[in-house]
Amino acid sequence: MIKYLLSLLFCLSITGIAFCQKSDTTILYYSYRHGVVKRVSSLADADYFRMILPPDAGDYHRNVREFYKNGKVKLITKLSTDYLVSDFDHFDGDFISFYPGGKKLSIAHYTEGVIDGLEYRFYPNGHVYYTVKHQAMDRRILYWECYDTLGNQICNAGTGRFIDHIENHGYPDIMMEGKVVNGYAEGEWNGRSATMFNFRFSAQYKKGKLISASGYDNLGNSYPFKNEIERENYRRGTVQFIEEVRQNIKLPRDTNGKKISIDDFHLRFIVEKDGHVSHPSILETKDTVLRKAVIAAMKKCDYWSTGKILGIPVRAEVIVPLASINRDRISTYSGLRILSMIWYFDRVLTDEEL
């Protein structure tokens, strides 16, 4: 199965070179900061770039190639034409990704934007890391095969021990290890935050369901939790927050007596561990009067729930637009996901950061 996918996707990458000569190729640039992907305007500001190429003969899917700035291939897959200019990765077809050094990172198959079937992961040295089964359109995942860093198989056909690496964009990755029976987590699992904080946790599972779990901060304090990661959230959601801030702003006027437009501005602030909002600023202007108006409006919208890692409260930086939002665009689940990826930026801060 792996050899078949590698051969197929290699052929796709070769045929894609010829497509690059056509005028209907789209090139998009992206940066990757603090685990968050963001569209940028030029290659100079980018960490990698995406080429969206015309479909193969008889196919309606666009071909996608991504490249690191060092020229190495980052990924090869296909994209639904409906999402040509969207930052929402609505992949549809065979998928292969690579580490910056050129070794393969993962192999999977996407159906309508979600992984369908087997997903293969590899260590940076090219050795197999694990295989998981995605079922019911990604709503159920079975742990299937796993190998340690020495190449020893520790899980086979859903039974054994499994080392899981959970990527949380903008939040620390989670490493966890435990027993697997018939593809499901069973008994005690232990883990930690992999990229910052050095938080630890222990959890009890039964047939894949979490029974109980506790996280431990650097002082050893215990925090029960149900979800490894809980992002900061406004009481009625981000869209409602933007609308309420706009409603409460008493906008200053320009020299012609017209209210200043804030549609092109973005609001940056910190959600503290107690949910209080601090350090508000507007990224595109230093207008003191406008800043005071925005701060006054935000004081009426200070109802955030704090972000948590393994049950432990953390501080988070948030950037949202001040533009008026057309709710017709977010009338579907996909629309909400597109909105969050285009407009919403958040990341965890250490205690030393602002």
VENSUL-V368897 format. One line per field, one symbol per residue. ss: DSSP state (A for helix, B for strand, O for the rest). burial: b if it has 9 or more other C-alpha atoms within 8 Angstrom, else e. A space follows every 10 residues. Layout:
# VENSUL-V368897
ss->???
burial->???
This chain:
# VENSUL-V368897
ss->OAAAAAAAAA AAAAAAAAAO OOOOOBBBBB BBBOOBBBBB OOAAAOOBBB BBBOOOOOOO OBBBBBBBOO OOBBBBBBBO AAAOOOOOOO BOBBBBBBOO OOOBBBBBBB BOOBBOBBBB BBOOOOOBBB BBBBBOOOOB BBBBBBBOOO OOBBBBOOBB BBBBBBOOOO OOOBBBBBBB BOOBBBBBBB BBBOOOOOOB BBBBBBOOBB BBBBBBOOOO OBBBOOOOBB OOBBOOOAAA AAAAAAAAOO OOBOOOOOBO OOOOOBBBBB BOOOOOBBBB BBOOOOOAAA AAAAAAAAAA AOOBBOBBBO OBBBBBBBBB BOOOOOAAAA OOAAAAAAAA AAAOBBBBBO OOOO
burial->eeeebbeebe ebbeebeebb eeeebeebbb bbeebbebbb eebebbbbbb bbbbbbeeee bbbbbbbbbe ebbbbbbbbb eebbeebeeb bbbbbbbbbb eebbbbbbbb bebbbbbbbb bbbbebebbb bbbbbebbee bbbbbbbbee eebbbbebbb bbbeeeebbb bbbbbbbbbb bebbbbbbbb bbbbeeebbb bbbbbbeeeb ebbbbbbeee eebbbeebbb ebbbeeeeeb bbbbbbebbe ebbeeeeeee eeebbbbbbb bbbebbbeeb ebbeeeeeeb bebbbbbbee bbebbbbbbb bbbbbbbbbb bbbeeeeeeb eeeebbbbbb beebbbbbbb eeee
